[in-house]
Amino acid sequence: MAGNTTYLELSQDGGGAHKFYEVTVDGTTVAVRYGRIGAAGQVQSSVFPTVEKARAAAARKVGEKVRKGYAPAVPGGRAARPVTRRQVASAPSTARAVAPVLWRFRTGSAAFGIHIGEDRCWVGNQAGDVYTLGHDGEVLARYRLPDGVKCLVADDFWIYAGCDDGTVYDLSAKVPFAAYEIASDVDIFWLDIHEGVLNVADRDGGLTVIDHEDEYQWSRRSSGQAAWMVRRDERAVYHGHSAGVTAYAQDGGGELWHTRTTGSVLFGWQEAHAVYAGTHRNVVQRLAKADGAVEATYRCDAAVYSCATAPDGRYVFAGDSSSSVYCFAADGTRLWKLGTGGGSALSMQYLDEKLYMVTTDGSLVCVDASEGAIAAAQGGTVPVPLDIKSAAALPTYAPATTVATVSAPPASGIVVECVQQGGRLRVHVVSDGYEPAWNVQFPRHVRQAGARYVVEALSPTASGFYRVRGEIQRLL
């Protein structure tokens, strides 16, 4: 190496990972700094018995990166990853009635991300704020992430937020951790995660798949642009873009079918046997997962910005660009259309006779979708919405780059260890009762060779690895 520090970058104009890797030798200490170009990055250091061994270890690290495509560069020579913003128009509602809104929480910035779980609601906005609320609207907590939360997705127990900086954060524990990093040439439009595998739909109509170790698996370039839809199940990935919906095999990405929809796809939903594509030509279309056949069409009066279903597709809901919300029977019969009294719904989800929507004005809205409430609204009677205020002493959590330490594991804790394996850092379980050869999905920036950690719980997957539940602590 030339001098004490070697600085490398993996980035190409028009594509690339947009990352840097820096190795510094100071006597017997080797420090490695790495991350996204334009950011401070993470730092790890190791101490060796002699200066010669430290230099040899540093040379090996540099050699590994060069073989992966990294090249010498000058720090500051490239700009940070560009940040995009979605500009979405919303017209006032022309519907005759106003939907029965029970409560409304204003996040303070345009919002796209929503997830409604059994115990709480999640909403994320372009200012980087993610809030959790009870189903009655009580604000429970706030996460402060980098500017621009694009979407929120759930994968069983785990909740993830994708941000404009290309990082996907795990919000499942009290403290968020960076779980995935997406290449700079992938301008994220939407995400889905299934059993730890990340699927990214982008502005150029592409699809990128990243595994639970945050490592690239495969990608495909569709025949369209502006891929707003990606949904995944145990069989396939369903990718919606300006030219329709394409299904790819989850293992390897072979095309299973392609269906040209009525208009460009702006949002997607899925049930066990069908996917739903909302389009700019005022319709939602239900496509069979098996072969892509169009099974039903749900006609709205303006471009469809979002859609959702009741369990098994019993009802289909849609939000349009004119701030109206619709409900259809499974066969396509329109049951009702009501104005929201606010912005257009950019994402929505149905749970227990309530329809939750996040709108163009950054509000999370809870609508009473029961038959009685809708009938009353159609007759002109609606409740006075409760305007939810954020508590002044609301706990706020920011992403962590380190973990707390503990001198001994608690009785119920599970010990895992970070090991060097094939030139990569992997995490395996040390505690009895687990498969020691399985990898543990673990925050990459926390890993340090030889270190041991304590986790609260581990969940096995059908793919043969473990996922962490709860807090992570490092054993001293």
N, C-alpha and C positions, 0 to 999 in steps of 0.2 A: 504494500500500500504506500501511496505517496503521503508523507507526513504522518500525523497522528490521527487524522480524521479522513474518512472516505464517505462522500455523499453521493447517493444514487437516486435516480427517479425512474418510475415506470409510468410513462405518459407519452401519448402520441397525439399530434394534431388530428382531430376527427375521430379519435377513439383512444382507448387505453384505460388503465386503472387509476391514473392520476394520483399516485402514491409516491412517498419518498422513504428512503431507508439510509440511516446514517450510523456509521460505526466509528467510535473513538477509543483509542488505546491510551491509557494513562498509567504507565508502570505496569502493574499486574492486574489492573482493572480494565475491563472492556465494557463500555456503555453503548447501548443500542437505542437510537431514537427513531421512531417510525410513525407513519400516519398519512393523512391526506395532505397533499400539497396546499400550502396556505394556512395550515393549522399548526399548533405547537407540537402535536403528536404525543405519543407515550414514550416513556423511558424505562429501560430495564438494564441492570448492570450485573456483572459476574466478576468474581475475584479468582485468579489462578495462582498456582504455587510459584511460578516464575514468569519473568517478562517474556521469555521465549514462548512459553505456552500461551500466554495472553495474545501475543501477536499471531501465533498459529491459529488460535480460535477465531480471531477477528478475520483473518484471511479466509478461513472456511466460510464464515457468514457472508462475506462479500462475494465469494465465488458462487455460493448457492443462489444469491439474488441475481447475479449476472446471468447465470444459466436460465433463470426464469424471465429474462428480458429486461432487467434493470440496466441502466447505463449511467456513467458518471455525468454529473450535472452541476450547475452553479445554483446554490440556494437563492430563492427569490427570483429566479429567471422565468418561472411560470406563474401565472395567476392561479388563485384558488378556484375550485370548482364553481362554475356559474350557477346562480340561483334563479329559478324560474318562478313566475307567478301565474296563476290561472285567472284570466279575466272572463267572468261569466255574467251575462246580462240577465236581468229579471224585470218583467213588466208587472204592473199592478194586476191583481186578480179581477177577472170579469165574471166570476161565478156569482150567482144570486145570493148564496148563503155563505156564512162564515163557519168554518169548522169549529167543533166544540173543544177549544184549547183549554186544557186544565191548568197548565203552568208553562212559563217561558223563562229560560235563563239566557241572558245576553253575555256572550263571552268577550265582547269588545273588539273582535276582528273577524273577517270572513272565515268561514269554517267549512271543511269538507268531511272531517273524520267523525265517525260515530260508531259506537258499539254498545248494545244493550244486553247486559248479562242478567242472570237470575237474581243477583243481589244488588247490582248497581248499574248506572249509566255512565258512559265515557264519551267525552266530546273534546276534539282538538282543533285549534285554529291556526291561522297563518302567522300569528304573533309568537307561536311556539308554546302556547299554553294548552295543557291537557287537564281537564277537570273531571272528577268523579262525583256523581250525585246519586242519592237514593231515588227510588221510583216515585217518591212523593215530591222530589225536587230539591231536597236538602243537599247543599253542597258539602262534600265530605273531605276532599283533598284536591291539591293542585300540583301538577308536575310542570317544571319549567325546562323545556327542551330548546334546542337551537331553533332559530327562526324558521317557520314554515312547516307545520305538521300537515302532511299531505293526506294521510288516511290512518285509520285505526282498524286493526284486524285481530280476530281472536283465533287461537289454535288450541282447542280444548281449554285447559286451565290458563294458558299463557296469553297475554295481551301485548300487542306490538304497535308502535307508532313509527311511521316512515316520515322522515323529514327532508326538507329541500337540500340539505347538505349531503344527501346520499346515505345517511346512517339510519338504520332501523333499530329502535330502542325497545328493550324488553321492560315492560312496566309491571310485571307480575309480582315483584317484591316491593318493599317500601322504597328502595333506592333503585332508580333506573340504571340499566347497563346497556352499552352498545352491543348489539347482538350480530348485526350484519353491516357490511359496507358495500355499497353498490358503485360500480365503475362510473367515472365522470361522463362518459359518452352515453350513458343510459339516463335519459331525462325522464324521471319517474312520473307516471300518471296514476298508476294504481298498483296495489300489492295484494297478494294472498299468501298465507302460510298454511301448510298442511303437514302435520307430523314433523315439524322442524325444517321443512324444505320451503325456501322462499321463492316466490314467483313474481316477477316484475314486468308489468306492461308499461310501454314508454311512448313518448311523443312521436317517434318515427315508425310506430306500428310494430315494434319488436317485442320479443318475449325472452327474458333471461331467467334461468333457473340456477339457484345457489343452494348448496346442501347445508346441513346442520352445523358443519365445521366452518361455515362462511367461505366455502370454496366453490368456484365456478363449476357447473355441471354441463349445461348446454344452452344454446340460444337459437331462436328462429326469427327470421324476418318475414312478416306477413305480406300479403299483397296490398295492404292498406296502410293508412297513417293513423295517428292519434288513437292509440290503443287505451281506451278508458276502462276496459273490462278485463279482469282476470279472475277466474275461479278455479279451484282445484279440488279433486276428491281422490280416492284411493286408486282410481283408474286412469284419469286423464287431467289435462290442463285445458280450460276453455277460455279462449282468447278473443275478445271482441274489439273491433277496429272499424275504420271507415269502409272497409269492403265486406263486413259481415262478421261471422264468428267461425273460428277454426279450433278444432279439438286436436290436441297432440297427446301421444302416449306419454305417461309420466316418466317412464324409463327410456331415455334416449331421445324423445321428442319426435318420433315418427308421426306424420300427419294421419289422423284417423278419419276426419271428415271436414268439409268446409261448407258453410251455408251463407249465401248472400242475403242479408236482411233488408227490410224496407227502410233504408236510410242508414247513416253512420251510427254505430253503437256509442252511446254516451254513458251507459251504466249497465251493470250486470248483477244478477242474483242467481242463486242456485238452490234447488231442492234435490232430493235423493235421485230422481229420475229425469230431471229437466233443468235447463238453464233458461234464464229470462233476460232478454236484451231490450233495454230501452233505447230508442233512436231519435234522431233529430227530425224524422218524418212523422212524428206525433203518435208513434205506436210502441207498445211493448209486445215482443213476440216470444212465445214459449217454444223452445227447441228440445227435442228428445236427445238425451245424452248418448243414447245408443248409436244413432245414425245422423243426427242433426236435422231431422225432419221437423218442419214447422207444424206444431200441434194446435196452436191457438194464437189469435191476434187480439190485442186489447187497444182500442182506439181512443186517443185523447184529442184535445183541441189545440195543442201546442207541443213544441219539442219536449221530449221526456228527459228530464235531468236525473231522475232516480226512480227506483222501483224496489218492491219487497213483496213478500208473500206471507200469508198465515201458514201454519204448519201444513205440509203436504200440498201446498198450492190451492187450498180451499178458497181463499180470497187472494186477489192480486191488487196491489196498491201501486200508484204512480204519482210522481210529482212533476209538474210541467214548468215551463219557463215563464208562465203567467201567474205564478204563485197560487195555483190550484192543486188540489189533491183529489185523486180518484180512487174508487174501489170497484173491482170487477168480480163477477163470479168466475169460476175456473174455466168455463166454456167461452168467455169473452164478453158476456153480457155486462153492460155498465150498470152498476147498482146506484152509484151516487158520485157527484162532483161538488166539492165545496171549496170556497176560498180560504186561504190560511190566515188572512188578515195581516200578513207580513211578507217576508221574502219567499223566493222559490226554494223548494227542498232539494238540496244537493246530495244528501244521503238519507236513508230512512230504514227503519226496522220495526217490525210488529212483535208485540209480546203481550199476552194476557189481555186481549181486547183493547190495547192501547197502541197507537201508532206514534213512534218517536221520529222526529225529523230534525236535521240541522239545515239551516237556511242561509241564503245569500247574505243576510245581514249579520251572520254569526251567532244566531240564536239556536239553542236546543229547545224544541217545542214538543210537548206531550199532548196528544190529541186523544180524546175518548172516542174509540172506534166501535163501541158497543151499539147494538141495533137501536136501543132506546135513545141514546145520546144523538145518533145520526138522524133519527126521525124527528127529534126535537129541533135539531139544527136546520133541517129542511123546512120546518115550519117557522123558522125565524127565532127560535129560543136557544141561546147558547150561554154557557156559564161565563162569569167574569174571570179571565185568566189571572192566575197568581203570578206576579212578577217576582222571580226569585232573585235575592241579593246574595252575593258572596260574603261569607263571614270574614270579619276583619282579622281574626286570629287564625285563619285557615292554614293548616300545615302545608308547606311547599317543599317539594323534593326535586332536586336537580341530579343529572347524571353523575355517577361516581366513576373515578378513574383508579381508585384504590379500594381495598376492603379493610374492615376492622380486623384486629388481631386478637387471638385468644391463646392462652398458654396451655390449655388442656381442652379436649373436646367434651361437650356436655354428654350426658348419658344417652340421650336420644339422637345425637349427631352422627352423621355419616362422614367418614374420612375419605377424601379423594387425593390423588397425587398427580402432579404435572410431570410428564416424562418426555424425553427426546426420542422420537420414533420416526425413522426414515427422513431425517432432516426437518421434521415438524414437531411442534409441541402438542402433545395429546394429554388428555386427562383421563385417568382410570380410577376405579374404585379400589380402596384398600380394605375397607371394613368387610367383615364376613357376611355371607348371605347374598352376594352379588356376583355377577359374571365379571371377573377381573380383566378379560380381554376386550370388553366393550368400551367404546369411547363415551365420555360424558360431554354433552353440549355445554360449553363453558365460555364465559366472556374472554375473547382473545387477548385483550389488553391487560387482563389480570394474570394471565399465565406466566409462570417463571419456572424454568427447569429445576426439578428437585423439590419444589415447594409443595407443602401439603395444606389442604383446606378442609373446612368442616361445612357441610351443607345440612339443611333441615330435613330434606326428603329428596328422593330420586324416583322418577317414573320411567319405567321401561317403555320402549316403542316397538312396534312390529318390525321396524327396519334394523333393530339390533344395536341401539345405543340408549343411553340414559339422558333424561332431562332434569335439570335442577328445579326444585320447588322451594321457595323461601329464601332466606338470607344466606350469604356466603361469608365465611370468616377464614382468615389465614392462621394456620397453626404456627406458633413460634418454636 
